[in-house]
Amino acid sequence: MNTFDIQSTNSTPAVKFGDDGKLVIKGRSIPEDVTKFYQPLLEWASKLQINTMTIEINLEYMNSASSKKMLYLLKLLDANSSIKELTVNWYYERGDEDALEVGQFFEELLLKASFRYNEFAEAA
């Protein structure tokens, strides 16, 4: 299994995939060059061989270009024939209906992924 690890910056999220089958994407996604940031992740995802996968998406903000890449990533994983069970844990801040709706929109476009929505309180 291929592990994957990208450290977060002020404009890009941390991305980590380990031997436990969990992909965590956390932080802010407003990269200057969205293709440069997401391309290695997309290439990795297209070659991934695993039966069960959980994705945790916890983004405080995602611009529209990142949203398109995130949807493409999820579609790649959803269409991957080796992945039999795909769960997406979608985190959103209480009261951020836009973030919730993005997750619900993504869910509608995927075939096998099951989404779990996790509301959290704003950090103090």
Secondary structure, 3 states (H helix, E strand, C coil): CCCEEECCCCCCCEEEECCCCEEEEEEEECCCCHHHHHHHHHHHHHHCCCCEEEEEEEEEEECHHHHHHHHHHHHHHHHCCCCCEEEEEEEEECCCHHHHHHHHHHHHHCCCCEEEEEEECCCC
